[in-house]
Amino acid sequence: MPPVTNTTTFLTLAFCSAALMLGADPSSAHAETRKPNKVFRVDSSMVDIAEPNQHTSNIIFLNKCEGGCTIFPGNDDSRTNTSSVVAGTLGQTAFISEFAYGQAEWDAIVDCVTRVYEPYGIVITDQDPGANISHFEAIVAGTDDEINTSAGGIAPASCGVINNAITFSFANQGGQSGLSQMCWTVAQETAHAFGLDHEFLCSDPMTYLSDCGFDKRFQDVNAPCGEFEARGCYCGGNTQNSHQFLLGHFGAGEVTPPTVQVNRPADGAVVRSNFPFEVGAVDDVEVTSVEFIINGAVVAELTSEPWVINAPDGLSGEVRVEARATDNLGAQSSSSVVTVTIDDTAVDFGGECNADADCASRLCATDSDGAGSCTETCSLEAEEDTCPDGTACLAAGDREVCWPQGSGGSGGLCSSAPPTTPLSALLVFLGVFAWRRQRHTAKQDS
């Protein structure tokens, strides 16, 4: 059907070229020729535009078109598989070929789109809600020529939410390397159906800009509209805030907070003043800051890894240690509290000892010459290595301890007695002896 130019409703074809980490070489994300941006105006009677906050659903169905999808031309309605896009570009029934790749690739796309929309009251599913439930549908399959267009993706768009809109992200046309940008294509096309314009902002899914890194989120920024240069926005003004727009329509979602723990010192440990305070923090997107808390007061805050400081001066006796992490969406979580005792007469890790009581860690190991060195317990099953640099967690009988790496002999592996028996009574192999000799030599040289 010919375009109608006297309405404010339009179709937009979008190609997003930023990379999603699906195991592809990052350079491959830009290997394809970018297809040109196109904007068409169509008959506004073919879409059901919701007033603000009056949309009929918050569900986005990611459709891989198993066995192929038949899409009919007509008013946008995901429940009946009719599309104004197909009506405007093909003018007849379209057949979209099935997603051409494996389950792992599909799961990665679903997971990424879910994380992109996590801050909002939007549900992502790859199970068809059916003909009786209002929903938005994102077809992630096929090629652009199957609906007679030329783009990485295409969506109906207006200045509001289009109820039951069907959007298209052509997953099959870029080969395996094309999957590296598919998450952002899906995010951009579905957001077009909600009323968002392109943004001249590299970190937002609405961008056309490339070389933007491996992760994008709808940004809380008043960004210029535009593709490869700034322009006025189709729905008025010169900027848009994609994050606030989606919050305004769909409300806030349940954001997954970071996971945070105190790696060092261990709970119950005896430590010296200025002890190393190391934190492990992970998030499904990004940890942006970690606060180091001692006795209820924030003593330091870091905004990048490694998450480690030395405790401040002036501490004594028993102290409570914990950490709090914040992610890029402002979600916070705190670690459990670790209680330690400061004793400046205790020996640090690697220092000489005669018995467990000499060590800050309360763990003294001896080499074959009977020379003792303070060490620490650890866990081989832990997700992160908590041992100091240059050491690794090794099995030592019925317990596990931090031991020097590459120290020769048996690699520093030691035998152990039950925890009630001092480690000073244990047999430690030649590798540990080599470590002790190296340490003594270093002390003499200094």
Protein Blocks (a to p, Z undefined) as FASTA:
>chain_A
ZZdfkbcbdcdddddfbdcdehiafklmmmpccdddddddddfklpccddehiafbfcdc
ddehggiaaddeddddfknopafklmmmnopacdddddfbdfklmmmmmmmmmmmmmmpc
cdcdfbdebjkbgcdddddedjfklnopadfbdcdddfbdcehiacdddfklnojmlmmm
mmmmmmmmmmmmnopacdddfkbmkbcbehebjbdcdddbdddedjkbccddfkgpjbdc
fklmmmmmnopadddddddddfbdcehiacdehiacddddddfkbccbdcddeehiafbd
cfbdcddddddehiacjdddddddddfkopacddddddddddfkbccehiacfbfklpmn
lpacddfkopacddddddfkbmbdcbdehiacddehjaccdddehkgjjnopacdddfkl
cfklpccdfklmmmmmmmmmmmmmZZ
